Amino acid sequence: QDAIDRKEKRSETFKTAVHGLEMGTSSLKAEELGHRAPQWVRDNLVTMCMRCKEPFNAIMRRRHHCRACGYVVCARCSDYKAKLQYDGNRLNRVCRECYVFLTGHVVLKDREGKHKGILEKVAAEISGRSLLCSSLQLLDKNGKGGTRGWFVIPQDDPLVLYIYAAPQDVRAHTSIPLLGYQVKDLPQSDSRHLFQLVQSRQVYTFVADTEELKQHWMRAMAHSAAGITLSEEEGEDAD
């Protein structure tokens, strides 16, 4: 019974730690961990550690892959070794959560007990159940440069636009509450498909890759800005 209790506790700990794993690039189940090689998350899909959420940089914080779950993690979060059955039970570099699950050893977490902030939503997880998600460019105030990123309006939070640096990041770098904004179409300029969110003196200018994508975003943002949820829209369609 004690062995059963320990196994269940380890399984629940792992499931909590990797909630949404199947929404990302990997289809690895918890019970397959260590028994089957994972599909690695590509380096260019993340800009921060998928465990501690600290941003990567070229000098102090390099990217590593957990050999058990395939997540991209920093050196601190992957400073663990565990035997993996698919690799002949040899010791491999794994992340902290996988180490706990595979070995049963308890590791104290630096951030234990800290509540998640509003931006701490996993991009791949909410993209899989979003009203709309895609790559867009957000121009700066002078309209000459800007930030290209991954933009998401979640189904469970349809009044907010979340902006990620990359589609597999585990934390958004900013968010825009959409309620009350006006969506404004702009004429095509230099083959760029432009539209804006406008409220009082606050203006956000976006660039979509195609005219069709632009129209999809304008419609989704207009509904969110008017406070129309998915359920309400479905009801209108039925009528």
Secondary structure, 3 states (H helix, E strand, C coil): CHHHHHHHHHHHHHHHHCCCHHHCCCCCCHHHECCECCCCCCHHHCCECCCCCCECECCCECCEECCCCCCEECCHHHCEEEEEHHHCCEEEEECHHHHHHHHCCCCCCCCCCCCCCCCCCCHHHHHCCEEEEEEEEEECCCCCCEEEEEEEEECCCCCEEEEECCCCCCCCCEEEECCCCEEEECCCECCEEEEEEEECCEEEEEEECCHHHHHHHHHHHHHHHCCCCHHHHHHHHHC
